[in-house]
Amino acid sequence: MAELRRVGDELVVTLSVAEKAEAVHGDIRVPASSVREVEVLDDAVHAVPGLKTVGAAWPGRFAIGTFRGGTGKVFAAVHHDTPRGVRVALEGANFDALVVGCEDPEEVVRNLGTF
């Protein structure tokens, strides 16, 4: 399962080997200075835009990879067994947002700290 964490001055999404294959992408690193907003999502899979650019998806079940929609370019790693998650709005990064499913999104947000 993908892990969202802060490492120094970067926000990092660490993917498993399977997720890297599904997403056709490696781990994601963005400068912490690019973060504009962090929010907890109760329904993370439905927060992912519908147009998959690269990756794997089954609407309403999972979304792993790069997606485009009204919120811009989004990288998502959300599985059916982790319906809740975290959305990170970005500015000046390769993605406009990150959506990562997790068991305890409130704890992930606490661990990310303030931006």
C-alpha positions in Angstrom: 0.0 0.0 0.0 1.2 3.5 -0.8 2.6 5.6 2.0 2.4 9.4 2.2 5.0 11.0 4.4 7.2 14.1 4.9 10.9 13.6 4.5 12.8 16.8 5.3 11.7 19.5 2.8 9.8 17.0 0.6 6.5 15.2 0.6 7.0 11.6 -0.6 4.5 9.0 -1.9 6.3 5.7 -1.6 4.7 3.0 -3.8 5.0 -0.8 -3.5 6.5 -2.7 -6.4 3.0 -3.7 -7.6 1.8 -0.1 -7.4 4.8 1.1 -9.4 3.9 -1.4 -12.2 0.2 -0.5 -12.1 0.9 3.3 -12.0 3.7 3.1 -14.6 5.4 5.5 -12.3 8.0 5.5 -9.5 7.8 7.1 -6.1 6.6 10.7 -6.1 8.6 13.5 -4.5 7.4 17.1 -4.3 8.8 20.1 -2.4 6.9 20.8 0.8 6.8 24.4 -0.4 4.4 23.3 -3.2 1.7 22.1 -0.7 -1.3 24.4 -0.6 -3.8 22.3 1.3 -4.1 18.9 3.0 -7.5 17.3 3.6 -8.9 14.1 4.9 -11.2 12.2 2.5 -13.9 9.8 3.6 -14.3 8.6 0.0 -10.9 8.9 -1.6 -11.6 6.8 -4.7 -14.4 9.2 -5.8 -12.1 12.2 -5.2 -10.0 11.0 -8.2 -10.9 12.6 -11.6 -12.4 10.2 -14.0 -10.0 10.4 -17.0 -7.1 8.0 -16.5 -4.0 9.1 -18.4 -1.6 6.4 -17.2 -2.2 3.6 -14.7 -4.9 1.3 -13.6 -8.4 2.0 -12.4 -11.8 0.4 -11.8 -14.3 3.2 -11.1 -15.5 3.1 -7.5 -13.0 0.4 -6.6 -9.4 1.6 -7.1 -7.3 4.2 -8.9 -3.5 4.0 -9.2 -1.7 6.3 -11.6 -2.1 9.7 -13.3 -5.6 11.1 -13.8 -6.9 14.4 -15.3 -10.1 16.2 -14.6 -11.5 19.4 -13.3 -8.9 19.6 -10.6 -6.0 19.2 -13.1 -3.4 16.5 -13.1 -3.7 14.2 -10.1 -1.6 11.2 -9.0 -3.7 8.7 -7.1 -3.0 5.5 -5.2 -6.3 4.4 -3.7 -7.3 0.7 -3.1 -10.7 -0.7 -2.4 -9.6 -1.9 1.1 -8.6 1.7 2.1 -11.6 3.8 1.0 -10.5 6.8 3.2 -7.5 8.9 2.4 -5.7 12.2 2.1 -5.8 14.8 -0.7 -2.8 17.2 -1.0 -3.4 20.2 -3.3 -0.2 21.4 -4.9 1.0 24.4 -6.8 4.1 24.6 -8.9 4.7 20.8 -8.9 4.4 18.1 -11.6 0.9 17.3 -10.2 -1.9 19.5 -9.1 -2.9 17.1 -6.4 -2.0 13.8 -4.8 -4.8 11.4 -3.5 -3.5 8.6 -1.4 -5.7 6.0 0.4 -4.8 5.1 4.0 -6.2 3.4 7.0 -5.9 6.4 9.3 -5.8 9.6 7.3 -6.0 11.8 10.4 -2.7 10.3 11.7 -1.1 10.7 8.2 -2.1 14.4 8.3 -0.7 14.8 11.8 2.6 13.2 10.8 2.9 15.5 7.7 2.9 18.6 10.0 2.2 22.1 8.9 3.0 23.7 5.6 
